[in-house]
């Protein structure tokens, strides 16, 4: 059984005191890598004997990591317990009522079908920033730079919050990106959209038109939305059966007024240029595109 389905079952089965203890550990992890029991009891507002009982129960269920080599016994959330907390909140807030099959998997996220209270289907994106990529993420993601102690679960939460903020900024532009519905911790609920990654399409029927549509959207996003994707490439551009373009995956976005905006946008545009030059022998003038977006008197582009 997939982890998220097991977590969904636990949301139905766990008692309120179990959830409070999990939240107590989550709060304690701001200060401790492994949270002592007395701190868990304090944060959860549950007496120590009850806290100990709940910790033993949750540990036996396999959703807590315990460490007794620290001079005390400490507890830490794992990804499954984090799933439980996020799903519990989304259900409690009537954002979703059920989780369905797999919609897609990426390097840093899993996407599932979910059901809204209205019965309509939606997408549930679960950000999973793995420990193996943590060093790379720390270097690349501006929203965690400067933090000395940070859990990789919290990094996933920040990633989800960042993507949700981007979707809210993009929604008024009516570019057919996923519409934001709700989020909690490392999970984002959004509308379903159709389309297939252009990297998976053997041959685009009209690559020139597709390239034009991508550049047109990048321009609208920059000039009207004041937003730069910062990780744009063939893996997060979808094409529908009617040849419409959809740009997805927004956790790394930056504002157009960021000091490095030119280099971020140039990197996105270069990725697109390289893909179309390599696969379809077409491209565009990067410098002219940047002149149009930043103005011909723009400062010398930063090296990236």
C-alpha angles and dihedrals in degrees: 000000000000115000095245092053091051089049090050090053090050091053087064095042106040120091125235090255090056091053091047091053091050089051089048090057091047091054092045092053088072086074105020135045087209113024119223117235095244090056091048089051090050096049094042094047089227123129117255098252091050090045091053091050092050093046092053090049094049092045091053089051087059098239099112133061115220127199123189097170096086102078087267137045110263134182133212133188118243127204093270094054088048088053089053092053094047095046091045090056095044091051093044090052091049092241094128134001103193144016122224139183131324115286097179146329130222139176093270105019147037122216124206137179112253136180128238121216087256089062092249119135121244139167125264111201116196114197112216112180100187125218090239091064095038096106092050091047092050090055096045106037113078093196093069100037113121096023111123101187116038134145119229088232088060090049088057089051092052090048091054093046090050093051092047090052090052093050090052091052093047098044097082091054091068094220093146094249115146112291114235114243105166145320142201130182106319097348129091124191114206141159121275118254129188128232145091128248109264087226088066096049108096094212131000111226093218110018094170091058092045092051090049091051092050092050091046091055092046089053094049091047091051101041100034104022095036089220137125121201095217094195102050119155144124092289096064100039115090128196122204127216087260090056095252119147125234123186115206141172108060110172095113097051123136134196119260089240093059112126089241095043094121094054093044092052092042089054092051092048093046090054090054093045093050092049095051094041092051097044105029105016092237132111146148139245105270095195093052091049091051091046090054093050101039101024129259091269092060117141120257110292114257115245114253 
